[in-house]
Amino acid sequence: MILHPIILHGTQVRLEPLSMHHHLQLCEVGLDNELWKLTMTVMTTPDDMKT
């Protein structure tokens, strides 16, 4: 069976598979130190986010 990624569109939201195309936008919100206070893993750099 071959599975192809799909994008779901709604009136309020769009869902699509993550790709490296999203990296810069994810770094904008994902590198906020407040997000990592309650986790064992800490992301502090764009390279961390790529991993």
N, CA, C and O atoms as a Tinker XYZ file with bonds, in Angstrom:
   204  protein
     1  N      0.840000   -1.163000    0.000000    73     2
     2  CA     0.000000    0.000000    0.000000    64     1     3
     3  C      0.898000    1.244000    0.000000    63     2     4     5
     4  O      1.838000    1.340000    0.789000    81     3
     5  N      0.606000    2.166000   -0.868000    73     3     6
     6  CA     1.351000    3.418000   -0.936000    64     5     7
     7  C      0.499000    4.517000   -0.310000    63     6     8     9
     8  O     -0.633000    4.756000   -0.729000    81     7
     9  N      1.056000    5.178000    0.693000    73     7    10
    10  CA     0.355000    6.275000    1.351000    64     9    11
    11  C      0.946000    7.603000    0.900000    63    10    12    13
    12  O      2.166000    7.770000    0.874000    81    11
    13  N      0.097000    8.524000    0.551000    73    11    14
    14  CA     0.537000    9.847000    0.141000    64    13    15
    15  C      0.073000   10.862000    1.176000    63    14    16    17
    16  O     -1.050000   10.765000    1.671000    81    15
    17  N      0.920000   11.835000    1.512000    73    15    18
    18  CA     0.499000   12.855000    2.477000    64    17    19
    19  C     -0.675000   13.669000    1.926000    63    18    20    21
    20  O     -0.753000   13.952000    0.731000    81    19
    21  N     -1.573000   14.032000    2.823000    73    19    22
    22  CA    -2.701000   14.870000    2.419000    64    21    23
    23  C     -2.745000   16.104000    3.317000    63    22    24    25
    24  O     -2.204000   16.105000    4.423000    81    23
    25  N     -3.389000   17.134000    2.828000    73    23    26
    26  CA    -3.595000   18.362000    3.594000    64    25    27
    27  C     -5.091000   18.496000    3.821000    63    26    28    29
    28  O     -5.881000   18.403000    2.882000    81    27
    29  N     -5.476000   18.715000    5.072000    73    27    30
    30  CA    -6.880000   18.886000    5.425000    64    29    31
    31  C     -7.156000   20.376000    5.634000    63    30    32    33
    32  O     -6.460000   21.039000    6.403000    81    31
    33  N     -8.168000   20.893000    4.953000    73    31    34
    34  CA    -8.540000   22.300000    5.059000    64    33    35
    35  C     -9.889000   22.411000    5.747000    63    34    36    37
    36  O    -10.820000   21.671000    5.429000    81    35
    37  N     -9.988000   23.329000    6.680000    73    35    38
    38  CA   -11.264000   23.636000    7.320000    64    37    39
    39  C    -11.482000   25.133000    7.279000    63    38    40    41
    40  O    -10.697000   25.865000    6.676000    81    39
    41  N    -12.538000   25.587000    7.914000    73    39    42
    42  CA   -12.808000   27.021000    7.923000    64    41    43
    43  C    -11.895000   27.759000    8.885000    63    42    44    45
    44  O    -11.656000   28.953000    8.705000    81    43
    45  N    -11.375000   27.079000    9.908000    73    43    46
    46  CA   -10.538000   27.703000   10.924000    64    45    47
    47  C     -9.110000   27.172000   10.973000    63    46    48    49
    48  O     -8.240000   27.801000   11.576000    81    47
    49  N     -8.860000   26.030000   10.351000    73    47    50
    50  CA    -7.562000   25.387000   10.530000    64    49    51
    51  C     -7.142000   24.657000    9.263000    63    50    52    53
    52  O     -7.971000   24.250000    8.449000    81    51
    53  N     -5.838000   24.504000    9.121000    73    51    54
    54  CA    -5.258000   23.718000    8.028000    64    53    55
    55  C     -4.281000   22.739000    8.672000    63    54    56    57
    56  O     -3.398000   23.151000    9.424000    81    55
    57  N     -4.427000   21.465000    8.387000    73    55    58
    58  CA    -3.537000   20.432000    8.917000    64    57    59
    59  C     -2.730000   19.843000    7.776000    63    58    60    61
    60  O     -3.287000   19.418000    6.763000    81    59
    61  N     -1.420000   19.819000    7.944000    73    59    62
    62  CA    -0.562000   19.230000    6.928000    64    61    63
    63  C      0.627000   18.571000    7.599000    63    62    64    65
    64  O      1.012000   18.975000    8.697000    81    63
    65  N      1.219000   17.565000    6.968000    73    63    66
    66  CA     2.380000   16.899000    7.553000    64    65    67
    67  C      3.538000   17.896000    7.721000    63    66    68    69
    68  O      3.766000   18.747000    6.861000    81    67
    69  N      4.258000   17.777000    8.832000    73    67    70
    70  CA     5.416000   18.632000    9.042000    64    69    71
    71  C      6.533000   18.272000    8.084000    63    70    72    73
    72  O      6.718000   17.109000    7.725000    81    71
    73  N      7.276000   19.296000    7.677000    73    71    74
    74  CA     8.447000   19.080000    6.834000    64    73    75
    75  C      9.485000   20.130000    7.208000    63    74    76    77
    76  O      9.215000   21.018000    8.017000    81    75
    77  N     10.658000   20.027000    6.623000    73    75    78
    78  CA    11.701000   21.015000    6.895000    64    77    79
    79  C     11.286000   22.403000    6.415000    63    78    80    81
    80  O     11.858000   23.405000    6.844000    81    79
    81  N     10.308000   22.467000    5.541000    73    79    82
    82  CA     9.756000   23.746000    5.089000    64    81    83
    83  C      9.195000   24.554000    6.271000    63    82    84    85
    84  O      9.147000   25.783000    6.210000    81    83
    85  N      8.780000   23.882000    7.324000    73    83    86
    86  CA     8.183000   24.518000    8.493000    64    85    87
    87  C      9.201000   24.927000    9.562000    63    86    88    89
    88  O      8.825000   25.538000   10.563000    81    87
    89  N     10.461000   24.605000    9.369000    73    87    90
    90  CA    11.473000   24.760000   10.415000    64    89    91
    91  C     11.551000   26.178000   10.975000    63    90    92    93
    92  O     11.526000   26.348000   12.194000    81    91
    93  N     11.643000   27.188000   10.136000    73    91    94
    94  CA    11.784000   28.566000   10.636000    64    93    95
    95  C     10.577000   29.003000   11.455000    63    94    96    97
    96  O     10.731000   29.643000   12.496000    81    95
    97  N      9.373000   28.661000   10.990000    73    95    98
    98  CA     8.168000   29.029000   11.735000    64    97    99
    99  C      8.105000   28.299000   13.070000    63    98   100   101
   100  O      7.684000   28.882000   14.069000    81    99
   101  N      8.517000   27.034000   13.107000    73    99   102
   102  CA     8.521000   26.291000   14.365000    64   101   103
   103  C      9.535000   26.868000   15.346000    63   102   104   105
   104  O      9.281000   26.902000   16.550000    81   103
   105  N     10.678000   27.319000   14.842000    73   103   106
   106  CA    11.686000   27.921000   15.719000    64   105   107
   107  C     11.164000   29.217000   16.341000    63   106   108   109
   108  O     11.479000   29.522000   17.491000    81   107
   109  N     10.372000   29.977000   15.590000    73   107   110
   110  CA     9.830000   31.233000   16.122000    64   109   111
   111  C      9.038000   31.022000   17.398000    63   110   112   113
   112  O      9.125000   31.831000   18.322000    81   111
   113  N      8.276000   29.958000   17.462000    73   111   114
   114  CA     7.456000   29.703000   18.651000    64   113   115
   115  C      8.040000   28.624000   19.555000    63   114   116   117
   116  O      7.832000   28.652000   20.768000    81   115
   117  N      8.762000   27.681000   18.979000    73   115   118
   118  CA     9.220000   26.524000   19.735000    64   117   119
   119  C     10.478000   26.737000   20.553000    63   118   120   121
   120  O     10.820000   25.888000   21.377000    81   119
   121  N     11.173000   27.837000   20.353000    73   119   122
   122  CA    12.395000   28.066000   21.117000    64   121   123
   123  C     12.169000   28.981000   22.319000    63   122   124   125
   124  O     13.128000   29.472000   22.915000    81   123
   125  N     10.929000   29.206000   22.667000    73   123   126
   126  CA    10.591000   29.976000   23.862000    64   125   127
   127  C     10.948000   29.149000   25.096000    63   126   128   129
   128  O     10.424000   28.049000   25.273000    81   127
   129  N     11.821000   29.659000   25.941000    73   127   130
   130  CA    12.279000   28.919000   27.124000    64   129   131
   131  C     11.149000   28.463000   28.027000    63   130   132   133
   132  O     11.270000   27.428000   28.683000    81   131
   133  N     10.060000   29.205000   28.076000    73   131   134
   134  CA     8.924000   28.840000   28.929000    64   133   135
   135  C      8.336000   27.477000   28.543000    63   134   136   137
   136  O      7.811000   26.765000   29.398000    81   135
   137  N      8.423000   27.115000   27.265000    73   135   138
   138  CA     7.863000   25.840000   26.802000    64   137   139
   139  C      8.621000   24.633000   27.343000    63   138   140   141
   140  O      8.058000   23.541000   27.432000    81   139
   141  N      9.874000   24.811000   27.701000    73   139   142
   142  CA    10.731000   23.685000   28.037000    64   141   143
   143  C     10.983000   23.541000   29.535000    63   142   144   145
   144  O     11.816000   22.729000   29.939000    81   143
   145  N     10.295000   24.297000   30.353000    73   143   146
   146  CA    10.519000   24.235000   31.798000    64   145   147
   147  C     10.057000   22.921000   32.431000    63   146   148   149
   148  O     10.622000   22.504000   33.442000    81   147
   149  N      9.065000   22.272000   31.874000    73   147   150
   150  CA     8.492000   21.073000   32.481000    64   149   151
   151  C      8.823000   19.793000   31.724000    63   150   152   153
   152  O      8.154000   18.775000   31.904000    81   151
   153  N      9.858000   19.837000   30.874000    73   151   154
   154  CA    10.217000   18.648000   30.105000    64   153   155
   155  C     11.641000   18.211000   30.415000    63   154   156   157
   156  O     12.433000   18.979000   30.962000    81   155
   157  N     11.953000   16.990000   30.067000    73   155   158
   158  CA    13.309000   16.481000   30.249000    64   157   159
   159  C     14.217000   16.939000   29.108000    63   158   160   161
   160  O     15.426000   17.079000   29.292000    81   159
   161  N     13.637000   17.170000   27.933000    73   159   162
   162  CA    14.386000   17.621000   26.769000    64   161   163
   163  C     14.252000   19.129000   26.655000    63   162   164   165
   164  O     13.176000   19.680000   26.890000    81   163
   165  N     15.340000   19.799000   26.294000    73   163   166
   166  CA    15.313000   21.257000   26.147000    64   165   167
   167  C     15.804000   21.616000   24.760000    63   166   168   169
   168  O     16.868000   21.167000   24.333000    81   167
   169  N     15.026000   22.429000   24.056000    73   167   170
   170  CA    15.414000   22.921000   22.743000    64   169   171
   171  C     15.830000   24.379000   22.890000    63   170   172   173
   172  O     15.042000   25.206000   23.348000    81   171
   173  N     17.063000   24.700000   22.503000    73   171   174
   174  CA    17.542000   26.075000   22.673000    64   173   175
   175  C     18.052000   26.699000   21.376000    63   174   176   177
   176  O     18.252000   27.912000   21.312000    81   175
   177  N     18.264000   25.885000   20.347000    73   175   178
   178  CA    18.804000   26.412000   19.090000    64   177   179
   179  C     18.006000   25.857000   17.906000    63   178   180   181
   180  O     17.308000   24.853000   18.044000    81   179
   181  N     18.110000   26.506000   16.750000    73   179   182
   182  CA    17.470000   25.953000   15.557000    64   181   183
   183  C     17.971000   24.547000   15.222000    63   182   184   185
   184  O     17.198000   23.726000   14.727000    81   183
   185  N     19.243000   24.254000   15.480000    73   183   186
   186  CA    19.750000   22.891000   15.251000    64   185   187
   187  C     19.068000   21.875000   16.163000    63   186   188   189
   188  O     18.786000   20.754000   15.740000    81   187
   189  N     18.801000   22.263000   17.422000    73   187   190
   190  CA    18.047000   21.377000   18.314000    64   189   191
   191  C     16.672000   21.059000   17.724000    63   190   192   193
   192  O     16.212000   19.918000   17.779000    81   191
   193  N     16.032000   22.069000   17.166000    73   191   194
   194  CA    14.702000   21.879000   16.595000    64   193   195
   195  C     14.758000   20.952000   15.380000    63   194   196   197
   196  O     13.829000   20.176000   15.157000    81   195
   197  N     15.824000   21.022000   14.599000    73   195   198
   198  CA    15.957000   20.121000   13.435000    64   197   199
   199  C     16.056000   18.673000   13.879000    63   198   200   201
   200  O     15.521000   17.772000   13.233000    81   199
   201  N     16.746000   18.461000   14.988000    73   199   202
   202  CA    16.918000   17.106000   15.485000    64   201   203
   203  C     15.588000   16.544000   15.952000    63   202   204
   204  O     15.526000   15.403000   16.409000    81   203
